[in-house]
Amino acid sequence: MGKPVEDDKVATVEEAIAAFMADKLGGKAALASLSKYKLTLSRFQQFCDRNNLQFIREIRLEHLSQWRAEWQKYYGSAFALRNNQSRVRHFFRYCKRARMIDDNPAADLSAIKVTDDDFEVNPFTEKEYKIILKAIPACDDITATNRARVGALMQLQRWSGLSLVDAVCLSRAELVKAGTRYSIDTSRRKTGSKISNVIPAWLGQLLLKLKNANASYFVWSGESTTKSATGVYDKLYRKVFRQAGISTAARTDFATCLLSPCWRKV
């Protein structure tokens, strides 16, 4: 990360990005959040390089509008586009507070409207789901322990209806065994609503075989924030999908896409 830009120095785009990321890191932003900012701003740097824009003060509204027209190739939903624009605005607000720019060009970007249709989940097909599971063992850049965890988490989401954060932070006490019957009894972390869903016996047994230093949870250490823990598995999921050759660009939340409507009776 770069050092903060001095008041009397005209900052380059690269220096502005480095100073912003240093500020986010110093503020202990979540790992997933840092990763998204890094990706957004690396694309901004590439745009500036292509258009010979060296200094942050050179950036005008027309430049940002031109760059925004490229976002469609990265994001397939208005929801994702809006989130990316929010990160851009956050960056330029920082640049203005740091006195690198006099005016904030991102403040005048038109709003990106999000409708109910943009939140519609497009689940993976059964064929895609099988391809994804088969790709996990081939992910050499994921440790064997994490490959086992990712496989278990994906199947847990598929069969129980849990979101990624609820699956990652599920405690062993929330897996209830009655005879040969296994169920997930928990509450959603975002809404507090109760969940009591039966899962296959083989999945319950698979979860119990997972190794974890904290015996109270299946995969979570219990020490990090839930957001940070979810971010780790968010990145691991991305690696698996890339290995599988499954695109998630047109899906609002690929973790949610594991929540297939074809749940079976168990």
C-alpha positions in Angstrom: 0.0 0.0 0.0 1.2 3.5 -0.7 1.8 6.3 1.6 -0.8 9.1 2.0 -0.3 11.8 -0.7 1.1 15.1 0.6 -1.2 18.1 0.4 1.1 20.1 -2.0 1.6 17.2 -4.4 -0.6 16.5 -7.4 -1.6 12.8 -7.0 -1.5 10.4 -9.8 -4.4 7.9 -10.2 -2.2 5.2 -9.0 -1.2 7.1 -5.9 -4.8 8.0 -5.1 -5.8 4.4 -5.3 -2.9 3.3 -3.1 -3.7 5.9 -0.5 -7.4 5.0 -0.5 -6.6 1.3 -0.1 -4.2 2.1 2.7 -7.0 4.0 4.4 -9.4 1.1 4.0 -6.8 -1.4 5.3 -6.1 0.9 8.3 -9.8 1.0 9.0 -9.8 -2.8 9.1 -12.3 -3.2 6.3 -13.6 -6.7 5.8 -11.5 -8.9 3.5 -14.3 -9.4 1.1 -14.9 -5.6 0.9 -11.2 -4.9 0.3 -11.1 -7.4 -2.5 -14.1 -5.8 -4.2 -12.6 -2.3 -3.9 -9.3 -3.6 -5.3 -11.0 -5.2 -8.3 -13.0 -2.1 -9.0 -10.1 0.3 -8.8 -7.8 -1.9 -10.8 -10.3 -1.7 -13.6 -10.4 2.0 -13.2 -6.6 2.2 -13.4 -6.7 0.2 -16.6 -9.3 2.6 -18.0 -7.2 5.6 -17.1 -4.1 4.0 -18.7 -5.9 3.4 -21.9 -7.1 7.0 -22.1 -3.8 8.6 -21.0 -5.3 9.9 -17.7 -2.4 10.1 -15.3 -3.6 12.4 -12.5 -6.7 12.1 -10.4 -7.5 15.7 -11.0 -7.9 15.0 -14.7 -10.9 12.8 -14.1 -14.2 14.4 -15.2 -17.8 13.2 -15.2 -17.6 12.4 -18.9 -14.7 10.0 -18.2 -16.6 8.2 -15.5 -19.7 7.9 -17.7 -17.5 6.5 -20.5 -16.0 4.0 -18.1 -19.4 3.0 -16.6 -20.5 2.0 -20.1 -17.9 -0.8 -19.9 -19.3 -2.3 -16.7 -21.9 -4.4 -18.4 -19.2 -6.9 -19.4 -18.4 -7.5 -15.8 -21.8 -7.3 -14.1 -25.0 -8.9 -15.3 -27.5 -7.2 -13.0 -28.5 -3.6 -12.0 -27.9 -4.6 -8.4 -24.2 -5.4 -9.0 -23.8 -2.3 -11.2 -25.2 -0.1 -8.4 -22.8 -1.7 -5.8 -19.9 -1.1 -8.1 -20.9 2.6 -8.6 -21.2 2.9 -4.8 -17.5 1.8 -4.5 -16.5 4.4 -7.1 -18.3 7.2 -5.3 -16.7 6.1 -2.0 -13.3 6.3 -3.6 -13.8 9.8 -5.0 -15.3 11.1 -1.7 -12.1 10.0 -0.1 -10.0 11.8 -2.8 -11.9 15.0 -2.1 -11.5 14.7 1.7 -7.8 14.1 1.2 -7.7 17.2 -0.9 -6.5 15.4 -4.0 -9.4 16.9 -6.0 -11.5 20.0 -5.7 -14.7 18.5 -7.0 -16.1 15.0 -6.9 -17.1 13.9 -10.5 -18.6 10.7 -9.2 -21.2 12.6 -7.2 -22.9 13.6 -10.5 -23.2 10.1 -11.9 -26.8 9.3 -12.6 -28.4 6.8 -10.2 -28.7 3.1 -11.3 -32.2 2.0 -10.7 -32.8 -1.5 -9.2 -36.2 -3.2 -9.6 -37.6 -6.2 -8.0 -36.7 -8.3 -11.1 -33.0 -7.6 -10.4 -33.3 -9.5 -7.2 -34.8 -12.6 -8.9 -32.6 -15.6 -8.2 -31.5 -17.7 -11.2 -30.7 -21.0 -9.6 -28.1 -23.4 -11.0 -29.5 -26.2 -13.0 -29.0 -29.8 -11.7 -26.4 -30.3 -14.4 -24.5 -27.2 -13.4 -24.7 -28.2 -9.7 -23.1 -31.6 -10.5 -20.4 -30.0 -12.6 -19.6 -27.6 -9.7 -19.2 -30.4 -7.2 -17.0 -32.4 -9.5 -14.7 -29.3 -10.0 -13.9 -29.1 -6.2 -11.3 -31.9 -6.1 -9.5 -30.3 -9.1 -9.0 -26.9 -7.4 -5.3 -27.4 -6.6 -5.0 -23.8 -5.2 -7.4 -24.8 -2.4 -6.2 -26.9 0.5 -7.6 -30.4 1.0 -9.3 -29.2 4.3 -11.0 -26.3 2.5 -12.0 -28.4 -0.4 -13.9 -30.7 2.0 -15.4 -27.7 3.7 -16.5 -26.0 0.5 -18.1 -29.2 -0.8 -20.0 -29.7 2.5 -21.1 -26.1 2.6 -22.4 -26.1 -1.0 -24.4 -29.3 -0.3 -25.6 -27.9 3.0 -27.0 -24.8 1.3 -28.5 -26.9 -1.5 -30.4 -29.1 0.9 -31.2 -26.8 3.9 -31.9 -23.5 2.2 -29.3 -21.7 4.3 -27.6 -18.5 3.0 -23.8 -18.6 2.9 -23.3 -16.7 6.2 -25.8 -19.0 8.0 -24.0 -22.1 6.5 -20.5 -20.9 7.3 -21.4 -19.9 10.9 -23.6 -22.9 11.7 -22.8 -24.5 15.0 -22.7 -28.2 15.7 -25.4 -27.7 18.3 -27.7 -26.6 15.4 -27.4 -29.9 13.6 -30.0 -32.0 15.4 -30.0 -35.8 15.2 -33.0 -37.9 16.1 -32.5 -41.6 15.4 -31.3 -41.7 11.8 -32.9 -38.3 11.0 -30.9 -35.1 10.8 -32.2 -31.6 10.7 -30.9 -28.0 10.8 -32.5 -25.9 13.6 -31.2 -22.4 13.5 -32.2 -18.7 13.0 -31.2 -16.6 10.0 -28.6 -14.1 11.0 -30.0 -11.3 8.9 -33.7 -11.6 9.8 -33.9 -13.8 12.9 -36.5 -16.0 11.3 -36.4 -19.6 12.5 -35.3 -22.5 10.2 -36.0 -26.1 10.9 -35.2 -28.2 7.8 -34.5 -31.9 7.4 -31.4 -32.8 5.5 -30.2 -36.2 4.2 -28.5 -38.5 6.7 -25.4 -38.7 4.5 -25.1 -34.9 4.6 -25.4 -34.8 8.4 -22.7 -37.5 8.6 -20.5 -35.5 6.2 -20.8 -32.4 8.3 -19.8 -34.3 11.4 -16.6 -35.5 9.8 -15.4 -32.0 9.0 -12.2 -31.1 11.0 -12.2 -27.7 12.8 -10.0 -26.3 15.6 -13.2 -24.9 17.2 -15.3 -27.9 18.2 -18.4 -25.7 18.5 -18.6 -25.0 14.7 -18.2 -27.0 11.5 -16.0 -24.5 9.7 -16.0 -21.1 11.5 -13.3 -20.3 14.0 -15.7 -18.3 16.1 -13.1 -15.6 16.5 -13.4 -13.6 13.2 -16.4 -11.5 12.3 -19.2 -13.4 10.5 -18.6 -11.0 7.6 -15.0 -11.8 7.4 -15.6 -15.6 7.7 -18.2 -15.4 4.9 -15.8 -13.4 2.7 -13.2 -16.2 2.9 -15.7 -18.8 1.6 -17.0 -16.3 -1.0 -13.5 -16.3 -2.5 -13.3 -20.1 -2.4 -16.6 -20.4 -4.1 -15.4 -18.1 -6.9 -12.4 -20.4 -7.4 -14.6 -23.5 -7.7 -16.9 -21.8 -10.2 -14.0 -20.7 -12.3 -12.6 -24.3 -12.3 -16.0 -25.6 -13.3 -16.4 -23.0 -16.1 -19.7 -21.9 -14.7 -20.5 -18.2 -15.2 -22.1 -16.3 -12.4 -22.1 -12.9 -14.2 -25.8 -12.9 -14.7 -26.7 -14.0 -11.2 -27.3 -11.6 -8.3 -25.7 -13.8 -5.7 -24.1 -17.1 -6.7 -24.1 -18.4 -3.2 -27.9 -17.9 -3.2 -28.1 -19.7 -6.5 -27.2 -22.9 -4.7 -30.7 -22.7 -3.1 -32.4 -24.7 -5.7 -36.2 -24.9 -5.8 -35.9 -28.6 -6.5 -35.4 -29.6 -2.8 -36.2 -33.2 -2.3 -38.0 -35.1 0.5 -35.6 -36.8 2.8 
